[in-house]
Amino acid sequence: MSGNESSAAHRRLNILLNHLNNEEDNNPKEWRTLSPSQCLTICTNRDRKWNGYGYKDTVFKFDERGTAFSTGNRYPNFSSKEFHELRPWLEQTLRINLKTVCPAQPNIIELASPNVNHEFYDAIKPQGIMISFAEQDRLSHGHGISTAEIYRLRHGNFTRIPDAVVWPESHEQVETIVRAALKFNVGCIPYGGGSNDVGALECPEENEKRMLVSLDMRQMNRILSLNRENMYVVVEAGAIAQDLEKELRKWGFTLGWDAEMLEFCTVGGIASLRSNDIKRNMNGDLEHSIINFKMVTPAGTMQRSGIHTSPISSGPNFQLLFGTEGTLGVITELALKIHFFAPRHYYVSIYFPSFHNGLLFLREIVQKNIIKFSSARLVDEAGLQLVNAFNTATPTIKSVFSEVIKKYYLKKIKKLEAGKMCLAAILLDGHDIVKLKGYEKKIDEIGKQYGGVIAGSDLGERMFFVSKRLPYLRDFLLDYYAISDRLDATASWSNVEVLVEKVKEAITNVCKTQGIRPKPYIGARIDHIYDTGASITFTYGFNSRNLNDPLSVLRLIEQVALVEILRSNGSVSHNTSGIGKRKKECFRESLSEPVVKVLENMKQYVFIY
């Protein structure tokens, strides 16, 4: 046994002995007496990193030549690939040093003993509900994947984690858990896939003395029925969206969601967030995709009788419950609209001389509905540099020469300057590849009106997969004293450009006052477009080697950026992130006092927010 392992073992033993010697612990049902059969170690996150995003087998590394590459084989165009431009870009932008490494701690040694409410335990255990008090289960359910949470896992600790994890296997078991929690004053935190980045899974650390239970829904993942005639599927809320999508495609159907963005998200979690990863050609948003549901609340089960695929008008809209992020109850079952699956995918990318021109292009194609597209992205000049850094082509004399010719053509002929131009990418889905290529011609025609130049299918595809794999890069950069984060917002078309400029300026000013050198990386990406506006994701990062408390600086940047978003008439959330604890105060500021009171009155005390 190594010295570190021996020290850890001694510290654990001392904690246990101190607990055993506590004179107040006279309850014969104390947690330490539970048998191994009662303390099941489920470890449902076994293939996931305990202190990072995603799978254990997928990481960034530098090889002996200093070339960045990714391991694993889970992601096409990403896994087991070399990114020859990534290291030079990181060294130039964030000044990382390959010889200066900031390793993460191998494990968290001290975790608080669980606070067990035995009346609650005795009420649910005879019902066959799986429950665990094991440290690894409790820790994996006590955080999401935000930068702050991952940083604390790597270098710190959590003052409070769930006291137990329960895995219901049916709607009736969820009802049993919620009734027992209400009766015996236990707090419940619904858990989907653990992929949120707004602190929704963190336990309150102050003034919360109750037992806190993580309610993991992933054992409830069955497809209950599929109605081909009326085009809907009924599924349990713990089903992973990506897995459900794969099953539906076997039968020729699709949810119409961007399932690759939701590889760890449950359908119940998506509904509770009111996520908007709905493809454009599916005609609608998440609220219209969900046509029925069951939700267990402290007041009982809420549901609407019958499944109506056509719009109806019968009193208040039950969709008020979506977007409440688990604060009002637990969704156990959903009826979702399905669509016929289009097997062909075609990417189109187009350069624009400025972010302004790219926005004008996106606004025109969405408002005039000129083409049918599934998804659209637009990155600014900083975002384009990041996309280029993920180039997987091996440099050769021919490729280098071609790149020189390309830059000359873009600059001299098309008047597109490096450092100013941006990139848009459109994803087209359909059955006929000829028709999809016809859409590319229309995109080219519209783009030319704003100075656009078609950039090819490969670059468009790369742009989409880069936006989905950035969390892996975030974890990689932490090893080299570079810390990064993301923040999303929405704005009307008239406000998008001003909001982006103001938020960038605010982040830059904070970094300057905090003595951050070099200046931070700040990129803006348009993720979703609508007739009235667009969603924006800001990705920012900086070298934190000389900072005593990088998390405090990161939090300060976030607060300033959120305030600026509200000042610029934007919304502080969109896409899959939600509000959680991270944005709660800004969210309250965006609502009138009567609305806040209505929401507080709707909430019962069983659930944590």
Secondary structure by P-SEA (a helix, b strand, c coil): ccaaaaaaaaaaaaaaaaaaaccccccccccccccccccccccccccccccccccccbbbbbccccccccccccccccccccccaaaaaaaaacccccccccccccccccccccccaaaaaaaccccbbbbbccaaaaaaacccccaaaaaaaacccccccccbbbbbccaaaaaaaaaaaaaabbbbbbbcccccccccccccccccccbbbbbcccccccccccccccbbbbbcccccaaaaaaaaaaacccccccccccccccaaaaaaacccccccccccccccccccbbbbccccccccccccccccccccccccccccccccccccbbbbbbcccccbbbbbbbbcccaaaaaaaaaaaaaaccccccbbbbbcaaaaaaaaaaccccccaaaaaaaaaaaaaaccccccccccbbbbbbbbbcccaaaaaaaaaaaaaaaaaabbbbccaaaaaaaaaaaacaaaaaaaaaaccccccccccccccccaaaaaaaaaaaaaaaaaaacccccbbbbbbbcccccccbbbbbbbcccccccccaaaaaaaaaaaaaaaaaaaccccccccccccccaaaaaaaaccaaaaaaaaaaccccccc
